[in-house]
Amino acid sequence: MARDDVKIVEQFLDAAGEGDMDTVVEMSHPDYIMREPESLSYGGTYESVPDLFADMDAAYEDFSWDLQWVTQAGDQVLCYVSVEGTPTGGTAFESTAIELIRVEDGLIIEEEVFYRDTEKILQASQ
């Protein structure tokens, strides 16, 4: 089971990184929840991947991540990612993040991201 969850998360993040919204939506559980840090311009809780991506598209001129490693811990999949982006009207930044992802019935049901330095992202936005 754990290996399947890791594989599902890797496929989900690959599709999201490629902008394959059809696959991302297809892999999302009907009760999907995503939590982004409240301090960010698009921060908060999302119940829809397209809504999250729409807000991120508005917040950034470009944004990308590179999955460094992924592992299973209990019912959570932990991902360590390097991120880089340029906020709309801001300057480029680089950071890292841990993402906790939970899979239920073979679908992504919950995500929560913890950026190493949200202040750096906020400063890049000014």
C-alpha positions in Angstrom: 0.0 0.0 0.0 2.7 2.5 1.0 4.6 2.1 -2.3 1.3 2.7 -4.2 0.7 5.9 -2.3 4.2 7.2 -3.1 3.7 6.3 -6.8 0.3 8.1 -6.8 1.8 11.2 -5.3 4.7 11.2 -7.7 2.3 10.9 -10.7 0.1 13.7 -9.3 3.0 16.1 -8.8 4.4 15.3 -12.2 1.0 16.0 -13.8 0.7 19.3 -11.8 4.2 20.4 -12.7 3.4 19.8 -16.4 0.1 21.7 -16.1 -1.9 18.6 -17.0 -5.0 19.8 -15.1 -7.2 17.0 -16.5 -5.0 14.4 -14.9 -4.6 16.4 -11.6 -8.4 16.7 -11.3 -8.9 13.0 -12.2 -6.4 12.1 -9.4 -8.1 14.3 -6.8 -10.5 12.9 -4.3 -14.0 14.5 -4.3 -13.2 15.7 -0.7 -9.9 17.2 -1.7 -8.4 19.8 0.6 -5.1 21.9 0.1 -3.7 24.2 2.8 -1.3 26.9 1.8 0.4 29.2 4.3 -2.0 32.0 5.3 0.7 34.7 5.0 1.0 34.2 1.2 -1.2 36.1 -1.2 -2.9 32.9 -2.3 -2.8 31.4 1.2 -5.7 29.5 2.8 -7.6 26.3 2.3 -8.7 25.1 -1.1 -11.2 22.5 -2.0 -10.4 22.5 -5.7 -7.1 22.1 -7.5 -8.2 24.4 -10.4 -9.0 27.2 -7.8 -5.6 26.8 -6.2 -3.9 26.9 -9.6 -5.9 29.9 -10.7 -4.8 31.8 -7.6 -1.2 30.7 -8.0 -1.2 31.8 -11.7 -2.4 35.2 -10.6 0.2 35.4 -7.9 3.2 34.3 -10.0 4.7 35.2 -13.3 6.3 31.8 -13.1 6.5 29.1 -10.5 8.1 25.6 -10.6 9.2 22.9 -8.2 11.5 20.0 -8.4 10.7 16.9 -6.3 13.9 16.0 -4.4 12.6 13.0 -2.4 9.4 11.4 -1.3 8.7 8.8 1.4 5.8 7.3 3.3 5.3 8.0 7.0 2.2 6.4 8.4 -0.8 7.5 6.3 1.1 10.6 5.0 3.4 10.9 2.0 6.2 13.4 2.7 7.7 15.3 -0.2 10.8 17.5 -0.1 10.8 20.0 -3.0 12.9 22.8 -4.2 10.8 25.7 -5.5 11.5 28.8 -7.5 9.3 31.5 -8.8 8.8 35.1 -9.6 5.8 36.8 -8.0 3.7 39.0 -10.3 5.5 42.4 -10.3 8.2 41.0 -7.9 11.6 39.5 -8.0 12.7 35.9 -8.4 13.2 33.6 -5.3 14.3 30.1 -4.5 13.3 28.1 -1.5 12.4 24.6 -0.3 9.3 23.1 1.1 7.9 20.0 2.8 4.6 18.8 1.5 2.4 16.4 3.4 0.0 14.5 1.1 -2.6 12.0 2.1 -4.0 9.4 -0.4 -7.5 7.8 0.1 -9.0 5.3 -2.2 -6.1 5.8 -4.7 -6.8 9.6 -4.9 -5.2 12.7 -3.4 -7.5 13.8 -0.6 -5.3 16.2 1.4 -2.2 18.4 0.9 -0.5 20.8 3.2 2.7 22.7 2.3 5.3 24.1 4.6 7.8 26.5 3.0 11.2 26.9 4.6 11.0 30.7 4.4 7.7 32.3 3.6 9.2 35.7 4.5 11.6 35.3 1.6 8.6 34.7 -0.7 6.8 37.7 0.7 9.8 40.0 0.2 10.1 38.8 -3.4 6.5 39.9 -3.9 7.2 43.5 -3.0 
